[in-house]
């Protein structure tokens, strides 16, 4: 096994539309005179990315192995409920961030996209 300087990681794929939306919002926030005016949009985007990641890591494998309608529906409802709960936390925290914190989040998101 080849030793790498980077730690192991997992990633998920998302739509080109969501990627474009992400890039557009990060650009907007990073160039805004007052990035805090865009904190609600960033919170919404993080929720959307979280939902997409939950689908990719948990729901897609269930669809792949064809767990059956009832199990699939239970999983869908459970993940939707979990995302609803975490969404309010995400929006609340991001909504309270200052300019420097929001810009740091943008930088971190850009690192994740590499």
C-alpha positions in Angstrom: 0.0 0.0 0.0 1.3 3.4 -1.0 1.6 5.9 1.9 -0.1 9.2 1.2 0.2 12.5 3.1 -3.5 13.0 2.9 -5.8 11.2 5.4 -8.4 8.8 4.0 -11.7 10.3 3.1 -15.2 9.5 1.8 -17.0 11.8 -0.6 -20.3 12.0 -2.3 -21.4 13.1 -5.7 -24.1 15.6 -6.2 -25.9 17.2 -9.2 -24.3 19.7 -11.5 -27.1 22.1 -10.7 -26.4 21.9 -6.9 -22.7 22.3 -7.7 -23.4 25.5 -9.7 -25.7 26.7 -7.0 -22.9 26.1 -4.4 -20.2 27.9 -6.4 -22.5 30.8 -7.1 -23.5 31.3 -3.5 -19.9 31.0 -2.3 -18.8 33.5 -4.8 -21.6 35.9 -3.8 -20.9 35.5 -0.1 -17.1 35.9 -0.5 -17.5 39.1 -2.6 -20.3 40.7 -0.6 -19.8 43.9 1.3 -21.8 42.3 4.1 -21.7 38.5 3.9 -24.1 38.2 6.9 -26.9 39.3 4.5 -26.4 35.9 2.8 -26.3 33.7 5.9 -29.8 32.4 5.5 -29.0 31.3 1.9 -25.8 29.6 3.2 -27.8 27.8 5.9 -30.3 26.6 3.3 -27.5 25.4 1.1 -25.8 23.5 3.9 -29.2 21.8 4.7 -29.6 20.9 1.0 -26.0 19.5 0.9 -26.7 17.6 4.1 -29.9 16.1 2.7 -28.0 15.1 -0.5 -25.2 13.5 1.5 -27.7 11.5 3.7 -29.4 10.3 0.5 -26.1 9.3 -1.1 -24.6 7.5 2.0 -27.7 5.8 3.3 -30.8 5.8 1.0 -29.0 5.0 -2.3 -27.5 1.8 -0.9 -30.9 0.7 0.3 -32.3 1.3 -3.1 -29.4 -0.6 -4.6 -30.0 -3.7 -2.5 -33.8 -3.4 -3.0 -34.8 -3.6 0.7 -38.5 -3.5 -0.1 -41.1 -0.8 -0.2 -41.9 -0.7 3.6 -38.3 -0.6 4.7 -37.5 2.0 2.0 -40.4 4.2 3.0 -39.4 3.9 6.7 -35.8 4.9 5.8 -37.1 7.8 3.7 -39.3 9.1 6.5 -36.6 8.7 9.1 -34.0 10.5 7.0 -36.5 13.3 6.2 -37.2 13.7 9.9 -33.5 13.7 10.8 -32.8 16.4 8.2 -35.7 18.5 9.4 -34.3 18.4 13.0 -30.8 19.1 12.0 -31.9 21.8 9.5 -33.1 24.1 12.3 -29.8 23.7 14.1 -27.8 24.4 11.0 -29.8 27.5 10.1 -29.7 28.8 13.7 -26.0 28.4 14.0 -25.1 29.8 10.6 -27.6 32.6 11.0 -25.6 33.9 14.0 -22.2 33.9 12.4 -20.3 37.0 11.8 -18.5 38.0 8.5 -15.2 36.2 9.4 -17.0 33.0 10.5 -19.1 32.9 7.3 -16.0 33.4 5.1 -14.2 30.6 7.0 -17.2 28.3 6.3 -17.0 29.2 2.6 -13.3 28.4 2.5 -13.9 25.1 4.2 -16.6 24.2 1.7 -14.3 25.0 -1.1 -11.7 22.7 0.4 -14.3 19.9 0.5 -15.0 20.4 -3.2 -11.4 19.7 -4.3 
